[in-house]
Amino acid sequence: MTKTTLTREQIKRYAQLSPFELKNVFIDLAQQAQADEPGQKEKSAVQMLNAGRGNPNWIATGPREAFFALGHFALEESRRVWTADNLGGMPEKQGAYERFDTFVRRHPDLPGIEMLAQCVQHGIQRFGFDKDDWVHELADGITGDNYPVPDRMLTHAEQVVRGYLADEMFDKKPPAGNLSLFATEGGTAAMCYIFDSLMKNGLLKKGDRIALMVPVFTPYIEIAELDTYGFDVTYISADKFAETGVREWRYPEEEVAKLEDPAIKLVCLVNPSNPPSLALSSRVANQIREIVASKNPNLLIVTDDVYGTFVEGFRSLAADLPRNTLLVYSYSKHYGCTGWRLGVIGLQDDNIIDEQIAALPREEKDRLAKRYGSLSLEPEKIRFIDRLVADSRQVALNHTAGLSLPQQVMMTIFSLFSMLEEGQTYKHRIRAIVRQRLELLLEGAQMKISEDPYRAGYYIELDLLAEAERVHGKPFADFLEANYEPVDALFRLAQQTGVVLLNGGGFDGPQWSVRVSLANLDDLDYLKIGHHLRVIFNDYTQEWKDSQG
C-alpha cells in the first residue's frame, strides 16, 4: 500500500489545527485519492467517506409537512385580510381557531394537515392555550410579519418548548419552579451568548479559573483559550479503562473532585459527551451535586445536552442542579435540521446567577446600570436570561432582538411532534439507526468498546493506541508512539482509502484516538470505514514486525 508523501514534521504541524480545520486537509487528500492517476483511463476505485461531520443524513418529515401546511393556512389568513395581486395583510386573531378548524376540514388531502391539527389540539389540551391566541401566534409567526415579541421567545412557543424539555431532558420529572427560555440560532449562538454575557456582567473575568469535562466539543476548548477570555482551565478527564486497552470514557472520582476548588467558577460539559457519546453516569451527577451542596456552592454549570434524546431515560444536570445550571439544547441532530439553526438557553427563575449579580460590588452595579439603563428605569432588576437577549444585540438593538418567528414556529412544531406517538416512534427509529451503524463499524474494525447503557452512539471515539496495547501488548504501542505522530493514521486513511475522520486529541481526548460520526453516512459505509481502519492498523502491525528484524 502506498505510504503517505507527507513527512512526520509536516504531519506534526498540521496536527496543531482545530480538528474541524484539519478535516479539510483530510478531505483534500481523500479527493486526490479519487482523482485520475497518471496514465490511467479508469477512475480510482477509492470512494470518499467523510465521517467527520455530525450533520445527520436523516430528517423528520412529518413535522416539516405540518409546518408547510401551516404556511398555506397562514397565507389564506393573510389574503382574507387584504388581497391585491401579491399583497396580503397581517393575520387576525379573532376567530382564528374556527377558521383553522374549517381550513383543516376543507383540505383533508393537504400533506401534513392531519399532523398539524394534532399538534394544535395537543397545545390546547396539554397547555390549556386560548384557541385564538394559540392559532394566531402560529399563523402570524410563520409569515414572519412582526418582530419577535416577547423578544426572548414567543409566549406559546416558550411553554411548548419548556414542556418538550421536561419530557426529553428531564425524563418527565422537571424541577420545581419555572424554566425561562431564550430561543437562539442553534447551540452555537447559545454558547457565544453565554460566555459573552457572563463576562459582560462581571460573573467571569479574564484569566478566571474554569473547568471543562473532556473530551468535549472543540469550540469549548478554543473559546476558553481566546485572548478575550484567557481562562485558566482545569480539565476533568474521562480516562477510566474498563479493561486493558478498552476505554470506559468515564470520569474517575478524583477527577470530578477537582470541582471542589471554589476558585473554579464555571464548569462546561456536553452531555451526552462529544465524541465518546455517553450520558453522565448517576455516580458522577451525584458527586457534582454533593460538591455544589458543600464545597463549591457558587459553581456555575453550562450543560450542552443536544444528544440527550439518543439515551433512554436521559436526565440533564439542569434537572438535579437547577439553581446552578444553564441548559443549552439544539434541535439540529435529533430532527436533522442543522440548517434551521434552532436552539434554546434555559435558566431557572430561581438561580444563583441573578443572586451573584445582586451581590456585586457597588462599582460593578453602577457599571451594569449604565450598560442596561436604556432598557429599564430599574436596570438592576433585569434578569440574567433577559440580559442574554440584550447582549446578543449589543443592548442598543434589544428592541429588534430575538430568533426569527418562522424558526420559532418550526421549533414549536418539532416539540409538539415529539409529544405525539409518531414523534416517539421516530425517536426510537433514529436511535436504532446510529446503533446499527456502530455495530457495523466495530464489525469491520474488529475493535472492542465497553458496554454502557448510557451510550448515545451518535459518535464513537476509538483509542488506537489503547487498541494496539490490547491486541499486541505495550511494545507495539511504544513503537507507534516512537515512530509516528498521533494523527498519522488519519492521514493514511484519507490518502489511501478516502476515509475522513477527526482526531480525538483535538477534543482533548487521547492523542491517538479518532472520532467517527455515526450519523451522516449510509449504514454499510460504516462497515467499509471499519475495514479500512483495520487495514491501516494491520499495516502498522506489519511495520512493527519488520522493524524487529
Secondary structure, 3 states (H helix, E strand, C coil): CCCCCCCHHHHHHHCCCCHHHHHHHHHHHHHHHHCCCCCCCCCCCCCCEECCCCCCCCCCHHHHHHHHHHHHHHHHHHHHHCCECCECCCCCCCCHHHHHHHHHHHCCCCCCHHHHHHHHHHHHHHHCCCHHHHHHHHHHHHHCCCCCCCCCCCHHHHHHHHHHHHHHCCCCCCCCCCEEEEEEEHHHHHHHHHHHHHHHCCCCCCCCEEEEEECCCHHHHHHHHCCCCCCEEEEEECCCEEECCEECCCCCHHHHHHHHCCCEEEEEEECCCCCCCECCCHHHHHHHHHHHHCCCCCCEEEEECCCHHHCCCCCCHHHHCCCCEEEEEECHHHHCCHHHCEEEEEEECCCHHHHHHHCCCHHHHHHHHHHHCCCCCCHHHCCHHHHHHHHHCCCCCHHHCCCCHHHHHHHHHHHHHHHCHHHHHHHHHHHHHHHHHHHHHHHHHCCCCCCCCCECCCEEEEEHHHHHHHHHCHHHHHHHHHHCCCCHHHHHHHHHHCEECEEHHHHCCCCCEEEEECCCCCHHHHHHHHHHHHHHHHHHHHHHHHHCC
